[in-house]
């Protein structure tokens, strides 16, 4: 028996996960960071991950009392067994760190509409807003709002007991208030493994070394899922289950609007969108992607549903190239082909193949695309510092509201905030501030600060030992609800 398989027998839930950059809630940026953070630290509110439609639920605090026309929120800490380690002051400290000039949190947008936050007493926090914001309670369920005790510890379901950077994270069930170890039919241990190669992940899953697989390689996909969308009989006999659903996620290639070539040339950005061949891209992705018509995916309130004016059309792409001043891809200033650079934060074989396919798309309109592969941390730093021209990324929704996606274009949120494209448009900002989400989407769809590559679909494989699994767009800390199924 391999070492990994031995750990599985010992009641550990083991899955691959991309690199976690930080366990500091204020600095957490990716969905991978959020998964780890919310295993260890609790948020003031939580999301009922199994409810449809999604809804908020109590977390560290009970559901808030709202008054003064939606400007005043009062959060009371939920009753807990003694000894209590989190108090109102800890929540205030966690939230204030998000807008601290010393911390420089990329999650400062969470506090953008907050005027004051104060501890009324040890059990009560009052938050006053500058303006009424309907989605504000959802912000209190984000990993950015997670709270540490005064000694830096958490009160989440697990404790981080081992972290080998770029290799493995191990979490153990938190002990009871009296120090007694956890006992129950859940998983006492959660292991996140960094396994870059998808084929290696697949082999580990088949050998029983992984309980969960959220990303099947393109080469193996047809052997896993038939053309009818059903799991292969061989895997069914092994007790493997397939879960599939559209995700609250938009994938895109971002344009750094501060770039001197792309930032002031709307026709060129529109041409890039028209050159993106979605049908070929969908084949490459084994159909695990739906066409995107803008920055807001289906299933989100206030989404614009009209067709995208700059979807794949090579003839139009070539006309737009001429309008942009780069007819046939030639830069008139140099007489040479226009060369653009795409930053990719995952130097895997699949990412390389994806980058090469994109390069082939833009080759058709005379553009040469250079691929710049980086480690994830280096990629985030380069994007945050504006040292990229184009960058490939996806945004996973924090809550099902158009604002959550449109904040990625709001001027005050520019890097190192979530507006990594550094999009600055006075008309957009004014529409955003009056909650005119339709107009915001119309502007973004016309200005094209992104190349809209698709809305991702999830195909998840769950091993035979895992019970009580529910697929969700908000899987942060949900391992605490999984149950260890007895072997037959």
Secondary structure, DSSP 4 states (H G I P E B T S, - for coil): --HHHHHHHTTEEEEE-PPP--S-TTT--SHHHHHHHHHHSB-SEEEETT-SS-EEEESSBPPPEEEGGGTEEEEEBPP-PSSP---HHHHHHHHHHTT-TTT--TTGGGGTTEEEEEEEETTEEEEEESS--TTHHHHTTSGGG-B--TTS---SSEEEEEEETTTEEEEEEPPPTTSPPP-SSB-SEEEEE----HHHHHHHHHTTS-SEES---HHHHHHHB-TTSPBPHHHHHTT-EEEEEEEEEEEEEEE-TTSTTTTT-HHHHHHHHHH--HHHHHHHTTT-EE--SSSS-TTSBT---SPPTTSS-HHHHHHHHHHHT-GGGEETTTTEE-EEEEEES--SHHHHHHHHHHHHHHHTTT-EEEEEE--HHHHHHHHHTT--SEEEEEEE-SSSBHHHHHGGG-GGGBTTSSBTT----HHHHHHHHTT-HHHHHHHHHHH-SEEEEEEEEEEEEE-TTEES----S--TTGGGG-EEPPP-
